[in-house]
Amino acid sequence: MEVRYPKVAGTYADPVESLALAFSSGWASGINSYLVVLVLGVADRLGSFGSIPDVLGRWEVLAVAAVLYAFEFVADKIPYVDSAWDVVSTAIRPLVGGVVGVLIAGDSASVDELVGGLVGGGSALASHSVKTGTRMAVNTVPEPFSNIGISVGEDVAVLAVVWFAIEHPYAAAAIAAVLLAAGLVLLWLAWRTVRRGWARFRAWRKRRAGRAGRAGRAGPVGAGEGSGLEQ
């Protein structure tokens, strides 16, 4: 017979706290949705957190989340494979963020489930867009260490924010908002750098092609002059 810790009912009856938790978990879901489910599920089994929906602590949910996280852990650190994985996850991450938001709202009994889903799904879509765009920019650098470092940093941030949000939803939501804003700025700077680099590369190729064209036109003239002298 399975033994579960009793939950403290009403811990997150405050609708603002519920929305804060939905926002934090949504932001984290946009980065790594399977890790979010895994962290919330493990926390649900280890403690009496009334904020965490019971369904996330079920063994079958934890098992599926763990397997999928293992796949993402590897794929997310390989250049170009990570971008392909992000494209596949475009529908999955916001969906998971929305579902978690709906479950949190349903457990709180003080927030409409639609609102919880929109907050969770919206923040997940925003952070996923930042992650996808940033990774595409990083993949223009021909070395794998940037991907590995960024991926590990993302996992640590997701783990820290979600775990912190369980006990301190307001502070975690503020941290998630700052990280989202910082990600948007970083994405803008990264793509600005990529555009400048690409423009310089095209200008260099254009200059090189121009020199090659002038050399090609000068070659036959020189050859003709040489043949005239010989005659």
C-alpha positions as CSV (number, residue, x, y, z in Angstrom):
1,M,0.0,0.0,0.0
2,E,1.4,3.4,-1.0
3,V,1.9,5.9,1.8
4,R,1.6,9.6,1.0
5,Y,2.2,12.6,3.2
6,P,-0.9,14.6,4.0
7,K,-1.2,17.9,2.2
8,V,-1.9,21.2,3.9
9,A,-5.1,22.3,2.3
10,G,-5.5,25.9,1.3
11,T,-1.8,26.7,1.3
12,Y,-2.1,28.6,-2.0
13,A,-5.7,29.8,-1.6
14,D,-4.5,33.3,-2.5
15,P,-5.1,33.8,-6.2
16,V,-2.1,36.0,-6.6
17,E,0.2,33.4,-5.1
18,S,-1.3,30.7,-7.4
19,L,-0.8,32.9,-10.5
20,A,2.8,33.6,-9.3
21,L,3.5,29.9,-9.1
22,A,1.8,29.3,-12.5
23,F,4.0,32.1,-14.0
24,S,7.2,30.7,-12.5
25,S,6.5,27.1,-13.6
26,G,5.4,28.3,-17.0
27,W,8.6,30.2,-17.5
28,A,10.6,27.1,-16.5
29,S,8.5,24.9,-18.7
30,G,9.5,27.0,-21.7
31,I,13.1,26.2,-20.9
32,N,12.7,22.5,-19.9
33,S,9.2,21.3,-19.4
34,Y,10.1,17.7,-18.4
35,L,12.4,18.9,-15.7
36,V,9.6,21.1,-14.3
37,V,7.2,18.2,-14.1
38,L,10.0,16.1,-12.5
39,V,10.8,18.7,-9.9
40,L,7.2,19.4,-9.0
41,G,6.4,15.7,-8.8
42,V,9.4,14.8,-6.6
43,A,8.6,17.8,-4.3
44,D,5.0,16.5,-4.1
45,R,6.1,13.1,-3.0
46,L,8.7,14.4,-0.5
47,G,6.6,17.1,1.2
48,S,3.1,18.3,2.1
49,F,3.0,21.1,-0.4
50,G,-0.6,22.1,-1.0
51,S,0.4,24.1,-4.1
52,I,1.5,21.1,-6.1
53,P,-1.3,19.1,-7.9
54,D,-1.4,15.5,-6.8
55,V,-1.3,14.2,-10.4
56,L,2.3,15.4,-10.9
57,G,3.4,13.1,-8.0
58,R,2.1,9.9,-9.6
59,W,4.8,7.3,-10.3
60,E,3.8,6.9,-14.0
61,V,4.0,10.7,-14.5
62,L,7.4,10.8,-12.9
63,A,8.7,7.9,-14.9
64,V,7.7,9.4,-18.3
65,A,9.1,12.8,-17.3
66,A,12.4,11.3,-16.2
67,V,12.8,9.4,-19.5
68,L,11.9,12.4,-21.6
69,Y,14.2,14.6,-19.5
70,A,17.1,12.2,-20.1
71,F,16.6,12.5,-23.9
72,E,16.4,16.3,-23.7
73,F,19.5,16.4,-21.4
74,V,21.6,14.9,-24.2
75,A,19.9,16.5,-27.2
76,D,20.1,20.0,-25.7
77,K,23.9,19.9,-25.6
78,I,24.6,19.0,-29.2
79,P,24.9,21.8,-31.7
80,Y,22.0,21.9,-34.3
81,V,20.4,18.9,-32.6
82,D,19.3,21.3,-29.8
83,S,17.7,23.6,-32.3
84,A,15.9,20.7,-34.0
85,W,14.7,19.6,-30.6
86,D,13.5,23.1,-29.8
87,V,11.5,23.2,-33.0
88,V,9.8,19.9,-32.1
89,S,9.2,21.3,-28.6
90,T,7.5,24.4,-29.8
91,A,4.0,23.0,-29.2
92,I,5.1,20.8,-26.2
93,R,6.6,23.3,-23.9
94,P,3.8,25.9,-23.9
95,L,1.3,23.1,-23.7
96,V,3.0,21.7,-20.6
97,G,3.2,25.1,-19.1
98,G,-0.5,25.7,-19.7
99,V,-1.5,22.3,-18.3
100,V,0.6,22.9,-15.1
101,G,-1.0,26.3,-14.8
102,V,-4.5,24.8,-15.1
103,L,-3.7,22.2,-12.5
104,I,-2.3,24.8,-10.1
105,A,-5.4,26.9,-10.6
106,G,-7.7,23.9,-10.1
107,D,-5.9,23.0,-6.8
108,S,-6.1,26.5,-5.5
109,A,-9.9,26.8,-5.9
110,S,-9.4,30.5,-6.1
111,V,-8.2,31.1,-9.7
112,D,-10.1,30.3,-12.9
113,E,-8.4,27.4,-14.6
114,L,-8.4,29.2,-17.9
115,V,-6.6,32.1,-16.4
116,G,-4.0,29.8,-14.8
117,G,-3.6,28.0,-18.2
118,L,-3.1,31.3,-20.0
119,V,-0.5,32.6,-17.5
120,G,1.4,29.3,-17.5
121,G,1.2,28.8,-21.3
122,G,2.0,32.4,-22.1
123,S,5.1,32.6,-20.0
124,A,6.2,29.2,-21.3
125,L,5.8,30.4,-24.9
126,A,7.8,33.5,-24.2
127,S,10.7,31.7,-22.6
128,H,10.7,29.0,-25.2
129,S,10.9,31.6,-27.9
130,V,13.9,33.2,-26.2
131,K,15.6,29.9,-25.7
132,T,15.1,28.8,-29.3
133,G,16.3,32.1,-30.8
134,T,19.3,32.2,-28.5
135,R,20.3,28.7,-29.3
136,M,20.1,29.4,-33.1
137,A,22.4,32.3,-32.5
138,V,24.8,30.3,-30.4
139,N,25.0,27.6,-33.1
140,T,26.6,30.1,-35.5
141,V,29.7,29.6,-33.3
142,P,31.7,26.5,-34.5
143,E,32.3,24.9,-31.1
144,P,30.2,22.8,-28.8
145,F,31.2,24.1,-25.4
146,S,28.8,27.1,-25.6
147,N,25.9,24.8,-26.0
148,I,26.9,22.6,-23.1
149,G,27.5,25.6,-20.8
150,I,24.2,27.3,-21.7
151,S,22.3,24.0,-21.4
152,V,23.6,23.2,-17.9
153,G,22.9,26.8,-16.8
154,E,19.4,26.5,-18.1
155,D,18.8,23.3,-16.1
156,V,20.2,24.8,-13.0
157,A,18.0,27.9,-13.4
158,V,14.9,25.8,-13.9
159,L,15.6,23.6,-10.9
160,A,16.3,26.6,-8.7
161,V,13.3,28.7,-9.8
162,V,10.8,25.9,-9.6
163,W,12.0,24.6,-6.2
164,F,12.1,28.2,-4.8
165,A,8.6,28.9,-6.2
166,I,7.1,26.1,-4.2
167,E,7.8,28.0,-0.9
168,H,8.2,31.6,-2.2
169,P,6.0,32.1,-5.2
170,Y,6.2,35.9,-5.3
171,A,10.0,36.0,-5.2
172,A,10.3,33.2,-7.7
173,A,7.9,35.0,-10.1
174,A,10.0,38.1,-9.8
175,I,13.2,36.2,-10.6
176,A,11.5,34.5,-13.5
177,A,10.3,37.8,-14.9
178,V,13.9,39.3,-14.6
179,L,15.4,36.2,-16.3
180,L,12.8,36.5,-19.1
181,A,13.6,40.1,-19.6
182,A,17.3,39.4,-19.5
183,G,16.8,36.6,-22.0
184,L,15.0,39.0,-24.4
185,V,17.9,41.5,-24.2
186,L,20.5,38.7,-24.7
187,L,18.6,37.4,-27.7
188,W,18.5,40.9,-29.2
189,L,22.2,41.4,-28.6
190,A,23.0,37.9,-30.0
191,W,21.1,38.3,-33.2
192,R,22.5,41.8,-33.6
193,T,26.0,40.4,-33.4
194,V,25.1,37.6,-35.8
195,R,23.7,40.1,-38.4
196,R,26.8,42.2,-38.2
197,G,29.0,39.2,-38.6
198,W,27.0,38.0,-41.6
199,A,27.1,41.4,-43.2
200,R,30.9,41.6,-42.8
201,F,31.2,38.1,-44.3
202,R,29.1,39.0,-47.3
203,A,31.0,42.2,-47.8
204,W,34.3,40.2,-47.7
205,R,33.0,37.7,-50.2
206,K,31.8,40.6,-52.5
207,R,35.3,42.2,-52.3
208,R,37.0,38.9,-53.0
209,A,34.7,38.2,-56.0
210,G,35.4,41.7,-57.3
211,R,39.2,41.2,-57.1
212,A,38.9,37.8,-58.8
213,G,36.8,39.3,-61.6
214,R,39.3,42.1,-62.2
215,A,42.2,39.6,-62.2
216,G,40.3,37.5,-64.7
217,R,39.7,40.4,-67.1
218,A,43.4,41.6,-66.8
219,G,44.7,38.1,-67.6
220,P,43.7,37.9,-71.3
221,V,44.9,41.5,-72.0
222,G,48.3,40.7,-70.6
223,A,48.4,37.5,-72.7
224,G,47.5,39.4,-75.8
225,E,50.2,42.0,-75.3
226,G,52.8,39.3,-74.8
227,S,51.9,37.6,-78.0
228,G,52.2,40.9,-79.9
229,L,55.7,41.4,-78.7
230,E,56.7,38.0,-79.7
231,Q,55.6,38.7,-83.3
